[in-house]
């Protein structure tokens, strides 16, 4: 099991961001949020501000940082920037393809060539309408990560636009929450009501590629009401009868995590969606209580790593081996940040 120090402290967070979160595909939104030229999504990935924008060529992504003196281009969230990005500090303007268009009233400066001061690009790819970015230029294509989902869920993921987004904050390390997600061992104790809808005793976890699949037979016989998939390192897709929810687990501090829930549901099923929100809020509150309790005990300094159950916690063992492998990388952090 992982050392306790990897769940707390600024150094562990710095390493997680540099070695894991900035070197993997990170979900930022859906193409339904980027329908018109100039529409953008701005977010922070592994501590780095990024922006995805629709331009004439499709989608492009950049660091949300002006090349002049590190001003921001657009505020976090969604919006439309019009025909260009305008730095919020000194007003430099960039085309939607990242080229510097105007260094406003900058004047002459030795060695300054505007052609060399475009925005820093980052990789952006899509899968079934979901938009991902990756700060690692050498990473494998997104399609490689998602291939197991294509094989298993070819017909089980309905195509709807974004219905609603909700956010929750939990006082625990992001890995503490991920590990809670990766096992069903806690369901009888923490979520006993689940057994009304799924056969908890038959809950199973399977690993394929870099995806951990969860499944349990639905008591009403529906084929996709009890299917969940978690993608390395911090994303989950939870399917329901009339849609699905994408769950992103963002490290906001050494012992703080933000959960972003993106709901994609049939808009004609408003009543079912409202009911789903009630269930989702209850389950999140239950997980929040448990994860914050675990984090408090980890921080107390009295816990020593225990033993994982091969029957129930294979997903956690796999996740921890991935994390350990990244932390054991001898490359200095400065070289991968």
C-alpha positions in Angstrom: 0.0 0.0 0.0 1.0 3.6 -0.5 2.9 5.5 2.2 0.7 7.7 4.3 2.8 10.8 3.4 1.5 10.5 -0.2 -2.0 11.5 1.1 -0.9 14.7 2.8 1.5 17.6 2.5 2.4 20.1 -0.2 5.3 18.0 -1.6 3.0 15.0 -2.3 0.5 17.3 -4.0 3.3 18.9 -6.1 4.5 15.4 -7.2 0.9 14.3 -8.0 0.4 17.3 -10.2 3.7 17.1 -12.0 4.0 13.3 -12.4 0.3 12.3 -12.8 -2.2 15.1 -13.4 -0.2 17.0 -15.9 0.8 13.9 -17.8 -2.6 12.3 -18.3 -5.8 13.0 -20.2 -8.1 15.4 -18.2 -11.8 15.9 -18.9 -12.8 19.6 -19.2 -16.3 19.5 -20.6 -18.5 18.6 -23.6 -18.7 19.8 -27.2 -22.2 21.0 -26.4 -20.5 23.7 -24.4 -18.4 24.8 -27.4 -20.9 25.2 -30.2 -20.0 28.6 -31.6 -16.8 30.3 -32.7 -15.2 31.9 -29.7 -17.0 29.6 -27.2 -14.5 28.6 -24.5 -14.0 26.4 -21.4 -11.3 27.6 -19.0 -10.2 25.5 -16.1 -7.2 24.5 -14.0 -5.5 21.2 -14.7 -2.9 19.9 -12.3 -2.4 23.5 -11.1 -2.0 24.8 -14.6 -4.6 27.2 -16.1 -5.9 26.1 -19.5 -8.5 27.2 -22.1 -10.2 25.3 -24.8 -11.8 27.3 -27.6 -13.8 26.7 -30.8 -12.2 28.3 -33.8 -12.7 27.8 -37.6 -10.6 24.7 -37.5 -12.5 23.0 -34.7 -11.2 22.9 -31.1 -7.9 24.3 -29.9 -6.4 24.4 -26.4 -3.8 26.7 -24.8 -2.3 27.7 -21.5 -4.6 30.4 -20.2 -1.5 32.6 -19.8 -0.5 35.7 -21.7 3.1 35.6 -23.0 3.8 39.1 -21.9 3.7 39.0 -18.1 1.6 36.0 -17.2 -1.8 37.7 -17.2 -4.9 35.6 -17.7 -6.9 35.6 -20.9 -10.3 34.6 -19.8 -11.8 33.8 -16.3 -12.4 30.2 -15.3 -15.6 28.8 -16.5 -17.4 29.1 -19.8 -18.1 32.0 -22.1 -17.5 33.5 -25.6 -14.4 35.6 -26.2 -15.5 36.8 -29.6 -12.9 37.0 -32.4 -9.8 36.9 -30.1 -8.5 36.5 -26.7 -7.7 39.7 -24.9 -5.3 39.6 -21.9 -7.0 40.9 -18.8 -3.8 42.6 -17.6 -2.4 44.7 -20.5 -4.8 44.0 -23.3 -2.6 41.9 -25.7 -4.8 40.2 -28.3 -4.4 36.7 -29.6 -6.2 35.0 -32.5 -8.3 32.0 -31.7 -5.5 29.8 -33.2 -3.1 31.3 -30.6 -1.2 33.7 -32.7 -0.3 37.1 -31.2 -2.3 39.7 -33.1 -1.6 42.9 -31.2 0.8 43.9 -28.4 -1.3 47.0 -27.6 0.8 50.2 -27.4 3.9 48.1 -26.6 6.4 50.2 -28.6 9.6 49.0 -30.1 11.7 46.5 -28.1 15.0 44.9 -29.2 14.5 41.2 -30.1 10.7 41.3 -29.9 9.2 39.4 -32.8 5.4 39.0 -32.4 5.5 35.8 -34.4 7.5 34.2 -31.6 5.0 35.1 -28.9 1.9 33.1 -29.6 0.1 31.2 -26.9 1.5 27.9 -25.7 -0.6 25.2 -27.2 -1.7 22.0 -25.4 -3.3 18.8 -26.8 -7.0 18.6 -27.0 -9.0 15.5 -28.2 -12.6 14.3 -27.9 -14.4 11.0 -27.3 -18.1 10.7 -27.8 -18.5 14.5 -27.4 -16.4 14.6 -24.2 -13.5 17.1 -24.4 -10.1 16.2 -22.9 -6.8 18.0 -22.7 -3.3 16.7 -22.0 -0.2 18.8 -21.0 2.1 15.9 -22.0 3.1 16.2 -25.7 4.3 12.6 -25.6 1.2 11.0 -24.2 -0.6 8.3 -26.1 -3.8 9.3 -28.0 -7.0 9.6 -26.0 -8.5 6.8 -28.1 -6.0 4.4 -26.6 -7.2 5.2 -23.1 -10.9 4.9 -24.1 -10.7 1.8 -26.3 -11.9 -0.6 -23.5 -15.0 1.6 -23.1 -15.6 1.5 -26.8 -15.5 -2.3 -26.7 -17.7 -2.8 -23.7 -20.1 0.1 -23.8 -20.6 0.6 -27.6 -24.4 0.8 -27.2 -24.8 1.7 -23.6 -23.9 5.4 -23.5 -26.7 7.6 -24.8 -25.7 10.8 -26.6 -27.2 13.8 -24.8 -25.9 17.4 -24.3 -24.9 18.7 -20.9 -28.1 18.9 -18.7 -26.6 20.2 -15.5 -23.3 20.6 -13.6 -22.9 20.4 -9.9 -19.9 20.8 -7.6 -19.1 19.3 -4.2 -16.1 20.0 -2.0 -14.5 17.3 0.3 -11.8 17.7 2.9 -9.6 14.8 1.8 -6.8 14.0 -0.5 -7.9 13.3 -4.1 -6.5 9.8 -3.9 -8.5 9.1 -0.7 -11.6 9.8 -2.6 -10.5 7.8 -5.7 -9.8 4.8 -3.6 -13.3 5.0 -2.1 -14.7 5.0 -5.6 -12.7 2.0 -6.7 -14.3 -0.6 -4.4 -17.8 -1.7 -3.6 -16.7 -3.3 -0.3 -18.1 -0.3 1.6 -21.5 -0.4 0.1 -23.3 -2.4 2.7 -22.0 -0.2 5.5 -22.0 3.3 3.8 -24.7 2.9 1.2 -27.1 0.2 2.3 -29.9 1.6 0.2 -28.1 0.5 -3.0 -29.2 -3.0 -2.4 -32.8 -1.9 -3.3 -31.7 -1.2 -6.9 -28.7 -3.5 -7.5 -27.5 -6.8 -6.2 -24.7 -5.6 -4.0 -23.5 -9.2 -3.2 -22.8 -9.6 -6.9 -20.8 -6.3 -7.3 -17.7 -6.9 -9.3 -14.7 -4.9 -10.5 -12.6 -5.6 -13.6 -9.6 -3.8 -14.9 -8.9 -3.4 -18.6 -6.1 -1.1 -19.9 -6.3 2.0 -17.7 -10.0 1.6 -16.9 -11.6 0.0 -13.9 -15.1 -1.3 -14.7 -17.7 -1.7 -11.9 -20.9 -3.6 -12.4 -23.7 -5.1 -10.4 -26.9 -6.7 -11.7 -29.9 -4.3 -11.6 -32.8 -5.7 -9.8 -35.2 -4.5 -12.5 -33.2 -6.2 -15.2 -32.1 -3.0 -17.0 -28.7 -3.4 -18.7 -27.0 -0.2 -17.9 -28.4 1.0 -14.5 -25.6 -0.6 -12.6 -22.5 0.2 -14.8 -19.7 2.4 -13.7 -16.2 3.0 -15.2 -13.3 4.8 -13.7 -10.5 6.1 -15.9 -6.9 6.7 -14.8 -6.2 8.9 -13.0 -9.3 10.9 -11.8 -12.5 10.5 -13.9 -15.6 8.3 -13.7 -18.6 7.7 -15.9 -21.7 6.5 -14.1 -24.6 5.2 -16.2 -28.3 5.4 -15.4 -31.5 4.5 -17.1 -32.0 7.7 -18.9 -28.5 9.1 -19.2 -25.1 9.3 -17.5 -23.0 11.4 -15.3 -19.3 12.2 -15.6 -17.5 12.7 -12.3 -14.2 14.5 -12.2 -12.0 14.4 -9.0 -9.8 17.5 -8.8 -7.0 18.0 -6.3 -7.4 21.5 -4.9 -5.0 21.1 -2.0 -3.1 18.4 -0.1 -6.3 17.5 1.8 -9.0 19.0 -0.3 -10.8 17.7 -3.4 -13.4 19.2 -5.7 -15.9 16.9 -7.3 -17.5 18.1 -10.5 -20.5 16.2 -11.7 -21.6 16.7 -15.3 -25.0 15.3 -16.0 -26.0 14.2 -19.5 -29.7 13.2 -19.5 -32.7 13.0 -21.8 -34.2 16.5 -21.3 -37.7 14.9 -21.6 -36.9 13.1 -18.3 -36.9 16.1 -16.0 -38.7 14.2 -13.2 -36.3 11.3 -13.2 -33.4 13.7 -13.3 -34.7 15.6 -10.2 -34.9 12.3 -8.4 -31.4 11.4 -9.5 -30.1 14.7 -7.9 -31.7 13.7 -4.6 -30.0 10.3 -4.7 -26.7 11.7 -5.9 -26.6 14.3 -3.2 -27.3 11.7 -0.5 -24.6 9.3 -1.8 -22.1 12.1 -2.1 -22.8 13.2 1.5 -22.3 9.6 2.7 -19.0 9.3 0.8 -17.9 12.8 2.0 -18.4 11.8 5.7 -16.4 8.6 5.2 -13.5 10.1 3.2 -13.1 13.0 5.6 -13.0 10.6 8.5 -10.3 8.5 6.7 -8.3 11.7 5.9 -8.4 12.9 9.4 -7.1 9.5 10.6 -4.4 9.5 8.0 -3.3 13.0 9.1 -3.2 12.0 12.8 0.0 10.0 12.2 -1.1 6.8 14.0 -2.2 4.7 10.9 0.2 2.3 9.2 -0.7 0.9 5.8 -2.8 -2.2 6.1 -3.7 -5.0 3.7 -6.0 -4.9 0.7 -8.6 -7.5 -0.1 -7.9 -9.3 -3.4 -11.6 -10.1 -3.5 -12.9 -6.5 -3.1 -10.0 -4.1 -3.5 -8.1 -5.1 -6.7 -9.0 -1.7 -8.2 -7.3 0.1 -5.3 -4.2 -2.2 -5.6 -3.9 -1.4 -9.3 -4.4 2.4 -8.7 -1.8 2.4 -5.9 0.7 0.6 -8.1 0.2 3.2 -10.8 0.6 6.1 -8.4 3.7 4.5 -6.9 5.2 4.0 -10.3 4.8 7.7 -11.1 6.3 8.8 -7.8 9.2 6.4 -8.2 10.1 8.1 -11.5 13.7 9.5 -11.0 13.1 12.5 -13.3 13.4 15.7 -11.2 10.1 17.4 -10.6 11.4 20.6 -12.3 11.8 18.6 -15.5 8.2 17.3 -15.6 6.3 20.3 -14.1 
